[in-house]
Amino acid sequence: MPLKISFMVHMMMQLLIRSENDGILCPIPHYPLYSASIDLHGGTLAPYYLNEATAWGLEVSSLKKQLEAAKSQGIIVKPLNVINPRNPTGQVIGEENQRDIAEFYRKGLVLLAN
């Protein structure tokens, strides 16, 4: 991952995380920079799981489930982190799935995409 991206990820986390109750929706598996940066800045990783059976696809139902789980634990989820193509899986998010994700993030989340 180029230095510029690493710097940008850290800057975004620094901007968005103010306490341990601030959560970041982040895919599992993911490039470790994200979880390390969340931890470094004192936030909480709110994981959503990619489905290996569907070529590491992102299911919006999984996002909804993880968002509700985080909220029930008192976590304030601010951004949704979406990586396309996915690192480390190489999966590319299809156009229809991108639309579903865009519709989901309109619920007041910041969309972090790279």
Buried (B, 14 or more C-beta within 10 A) or exposed (E): EEEEEBEEBBEBBBEBBEEEBBBBBBBEBBBEBBBBBBEEBBBBBBBBBBEEEEEBBBBEEBBEEBBEBBEEEEBBBBBBBBBBEBBEBEBEBEEEBBEBBEEBBEEEBBBBBB
